[in-house]
Amino acid sequence: MTITAAGTAVRPLAPGRRARLLVGDIDGGTPRLVHETTGSALEAPNWSPDGRWLVFNQDGLLLRIAADAEPGRGPGPEVIPTGAVTDANNDHVISPDGRTIYLSAGDGHIHAVPFEGGEPTRVTNLPAPGDGKAHPFRHFLHGVSPDGLTLAYVGVEPYGGDDWGYRNIYTIPAAGGPDTRLTDTRSPADGPEFSPDGAWIYFNSEYGATIPGHAQIFRMRPDGSELGCLTDDDRVNWFPHLSPDGRHLLYLSFPPGTEGHPADREVILRLVDPDGGLPRDVLAVFGGQGTLNVNSWAPDSRRFAYVDYPEDDGE
């Protein structure tokens, strides 16, 4: 099924590919297909706290589909109205009470919109990111605290002519307010997400790496203290997501030598204990950017949603 959306941030699929939304499980069983398209890339599913919905982005818009949907049976995805924001990217989270979606947009800011849709409210502070050419500061959302009061995001600042020169971790009140910087380093960081008990923020970083792009999984306290590295291997590890029961840490693992988090790669979805240890491969997929950018765990802490981009067989 192809969705034709009216957004303004379209990520095309690579030639000969399709985008599939699937549900996997921690035992590595056969994934269940929920939705697929050959129109453009769908990305970054969230699972709603009540277990009913999967929310994802496509063509600059947010869409939702029933979590138990099957292709060709029942209604397909529906657009969640986001008003003036038609260039949402793949950084969005749902509040713990299920009432609000927080999203990052092309203006460099984080916005809040009701789960049922509506006109968005900007959360982050002005100034806006420049004149469309230079970007003094951009916000990329990844986490919301379990009490719903605080958002965790990546703040991007230019350095030495590079618009992506500094990428550090910040928090901000979900209702708006002052930003708090938690890291201050040239080592790129991304994907900050709170643990279910609020005691930790998990993220990926190149801190201490001697090879460009060699990100590993870290955690720290919400005040930036007690920084610790949880993975230490030759792969490039991104986007840690804690299960609702706090027992499982799911992340996206790229091949050695990868820089950034590109699309269209052979990647592995891995599990590791929240305190670190030996990881376990769960699924190998063709994906990368868009596959697992945001927390997509089901409330039962056994299933998770993800996206892959296999070859289009023409069916």
C-alpha positions in Angstrom: 0.0 0.0 0.0 1.3 3.5 -0.9 0.5 6.5 1.2 0.5 9.8 -0.6 1.1 12.4 2.1 1.2 16.2 1.8 4.3 16.8 3.8 7.4 18.7 2.7 10.2 16.4 3.9 10.2 13.4 1.7 12.9 10.8 2.1 12.8 8.7 -1.1 13.4 5.0 -1.0 16.6 3.7 -2.7 15.8 2.2 -6.2 14.3 -1.2 -6.0 13.4 -1.0 -2.3 10.3 -1.0 -0.2 9.7 0.1 3.4 8.2 -2.3 5.9 6.9 -1.7 9.4 7.3 -4.9 11.4 7.0 -6.2 15.0 9.8 -8.4 16.3 10.2 -10.1 19.7 13.1 -10.6 22.1 13.4 -14.3 21.3 14.2 -13.5 17.6 11.0 -15.2 16.3 9.6 -14.5 12.8 8.7 -10.8 12.6 5.1 -9.9 11.9 4.4 -7.5 9.0 2.1 -4.6 9.9 2.4 -2.3 6.9 4.5 -1.7 3.8 4.9 0.8 1.0 6.9 1.5 -2.1 6.1 5.2 -2.2 8.7 6.7 0.2 10.5 5.8 3.3 8.5 5.3 6.5 10.6 5.6 9.6 11.0 5.4 13.4 8.0 3.7 15.0 6.8 4.5 18.5 4.4 2.1 20.3 1.7 3.9 22.3 1.6 3.3 26.0 -1.9 1.8 25.8 -0.6 -0.8 23.3 -3.1 0.2 20.6 -1.1 2.2 18.1 2.2 2.4 16.2 3.2 5.9 15.3 5.7 6.6 12.5 6.8 9.3 10.2 6.6 9.5 6.4 6.9 12.4 4.0 7.3 14.9 6.8 4.1 13.9 8.5 3.2 11.6 11.4 0.9 8.6 10.9 -0.5 6.0 13.1 -1.8 2.4 12.5 -3.3 -0.2 14.8 -0.6 -2.2 16.4 -2.3 -5.4 15.5 -2.9 -4.4 11.8 -2.1 -6.7 9.0 -1.6 -5.7 5.3 -4.8 -5.9 3.4 -7.0 -6.4 6.4 -8.7 -3.5 8.1 -7.9 0.2 7.8 -4.4 1.3 6.9 -2.4 4.2 8.3 -4.0 7.5 9.1 -2.3 10.9 9.2 -2.1 12.6 12.6 -2.7 16.3 11.9 0.3 18.4 12.9 -0.9 21.8 11.7 1.9 24.0 10.3 4.5 21.4 10.9 4.8 19.4 7.7 8.5 18.5 7.9 8.6 16.3 10.9 11.7 14.1 11.0 12.3 10.7 12.6 12.8 12.0 16.1 9.4 11.8 18.0 8.3 10.4 21.3 4.9 9.8 23.0 4.3 11.1 26.5 3.9 8.5 29.2 0.2 9.3 29.6 -0.3 8.8 25.9 -1.8 12.3 25.4 1.0 14.1 23.6 3.5 13.5 20.8 6.7 15.5 21.0 8.4 15.9 17.6 11.4 17.5 16.0 10.8 19.5 12.8 12.7 21.2 10.0 12.8 24.5 11.8 15.2 23.0 14.3 12.8 23.0 17.2 10.8 20.5 19.3 7.0 20.8 19.2 4.2 19.2 21.1 0.9 18.1 19.5 -2.0 16.2 21.0 -2.0 12.5 20.2 -5.2 12.9 18.2 -3.6 15.7 16.3 -3.9 19.5 16.3 -1.9 22.7 16.0 1.6 22.2 17.5 3.1 24.2 20.3 6.8 25.0 20.2 8.7 23.7 23.3 12.2 24.8 22.7 13.6 28.3 23.0 14.3 31.0 20.5 16.4 32.1 18.7 15.4 29.9 15.7 18.1 28.2 13.7 19.2 31.1 11.5 18.3 32.2 8.0 17.9 28.8 6.4 21.6 28.6 5.5 23.4 28.8 8.8 22.1 26.9 11.8 23.3 28.2 15.2 21.4 25.6 17.2 19.1 22.7 16.3 17.2 20.3 18.6 16.8 16.6 17.9 14.4 15.0 20.4 14.8 11.4 21.7 13.5 11.0 25.2 10.8 11.9 27.7 11.2 11.2 31.4 8.8 8.7 33.0 7.0 11.5 34.9 6.5 13.3 31.6 8.1 16.5 32.8 11.4 16.5 31.0 12.6 16.0 27.4 16.1 14.8 26.4 17.5 15.9 23.1 20.6 16.3 21.1 21.7 20.0 20.6 23.6 20.6 17.4 25.9 23.6 17.1 28.3 24.6 14.3 32.1 24.5 14.8 34.9 25.4 12.4 32.5 25.8 9.5 30.8 22.5 10.1 27.1 22.9 10.9 27.3 19.5 12.8 30.4 20.5 14.7 29.1 20.0 18.3 26.5 17.3 19.2 25.8 17.3 22.9 23.1 16.0 25.2 20.6 18.4 26.8 17.3 18.4 28.7 14.5 20.8 28.8 11.1 20.9 30.7 8.4 19.4 28.5 6.3 22.5 29.2 9.1 24.8 28.1 11.8 26.4 30.1 15.6 26.6 30.5 17.9 24.2 28.7 20.3 22.1 30.7 23.5 20.9 29.0 24.6 17.4 30.2 27.7 16.8 28.0 30.2 19.3 26.7 32.6 17.6 24.3 33.6 17.5 20.6 32.8 13.7 20.7 29.4 13.4 18.8 26.5 12.1 20.9 23.0 11.1 20.0 19.8 9.2 21.0 19.4 10.3 24.7 16.6 8.3 26.4 15.5 8.0 30.0 15.4 4.7 31.8 11.9 3.7 33.0 12.7 4.6 36.6 14.2 7.9 35.6 17.5 7.1 37.2 19.6 7.1 34.0 19.9 8.6 30.5 21.2 6.2 27.9 22.7 7.4 24.7 25.3 6.7 22.0 28.6 8.6 21.8 32.0 8.6 20.2 33.5 9.6 23.5 37.0 8.0 23.8 36.9 6.6 20.3 40.1 6.5 18.3 38.3 5.7 15.0 36.0 8.3 13.4 32.3 7.3 13.8 33.0 4.5 16.3 30.0 5.1 18.6 29.2 2.9 21.6 26.4 2.8 24.1 26.7 5.0 27.3 24.7 6.0 30.2 24.8 8.8 32.8 22.7 10.2 35.6 20.1 12.9 34.6 22.5 15.5 36.0 25.3 14.3 33.7 27.3 12.5 36.4 28.4 8.9 36.6 29.2 8.5 32.9 29.8 4.9 31.9 30.3 2.9 28.7 28.1 -0.2 28.3 29.4 -1.7 25.0 32.9 -2.1 23.8 33.2 -3.9 20.5 34.3 -3.3 16.9 30.7 -2.5 15.7 29.2 1.0 15.6 26.3 1.1 18.1 23.4 3.6 18.1 20.0 4.4 19.6 19.7 2.5 22.9 16.1 1.8 24.0 15.1 0.5 27.4 12.1 -1.8 27.7 9.2 -0.5 29.9 10.1 -3.1 32.6 13.7 -1.9 32.5 15.1 -5.4 31.9 16.2 -5.1 28.2 18.3 -2.7 26.3 17.7 -2.8 22.5 20.0 -1.0 20.1 20.9 -0.6 16.5 24.4 -2.0 15.5 26.1 -0.9 12.3 29.1 -2.7 10.6 32.6 -1.7 11.7 33.9 1.5 10.1 30.4 3.1 9.7 30.3 6.9 10.3 27.1 8.4 11.5 23.9 6.4 11.1 23.3 6.1 7.4 20.4 4.4 5.6 20.6 1.3 3.4 23.1 -0.9 5.4 23.1 -4.4 6.7 22.5 -3.8 10.4 21.8 -5.9 13.5 19.2 -5.3 16.3 20.9 -6.3 19.5 19.9 -6.8 23.1 22.2 -6.2 26.1 21.5 -6.0 29.9 20.8 -2.4 31.1 24.1 -2.5 33.0 26.1 -3.7 30.0 27.7 -7.1 29.3 27.7 -9.4 26.3 25.2 -8.4 23.6 22.9 -10.9 21.9 21.8 -10.6 18.2 18.1 -10.6 17.8 17.5 -9.7 14.1 19.7 -8.9 11.1 17.9 -6.5 8.7 18.6 -4.1 5.8 18.0 -0.7 7.3 19.9 1.8 9.4 18.6 5.4 9.4 14.9 5.1 10.1 14.9 1.5 11.5 15.1 2.1 15.2 15.6 5.8 15.9 13.2 6.1 18.7 11.8 3.9 21.5 9.4 1.4 19.9 8.9 -1.2 22.7 5.4 -2.6 23.3 4.0 -2.3 26.9 4.6 -6.0 27.4 8.4 -5.5 27.1 8.7 -8.5 24.8 7.9 -7.0 21.4 9.2 -4.0 19.6 8.4 -2.3 16.3 11.0 -1.5 13.6 11.4 -0.6 9.9 13.4 -2.3 7.2 14.0 -1.6 3.5 14.3 -4.9 1.6 14.3 -5.4 -2.1 11.0 -4.8 -3.8 9.8 -8.1 -5.2 7.0 -6.4 -7.1 4.1 -8.1 -5.3 
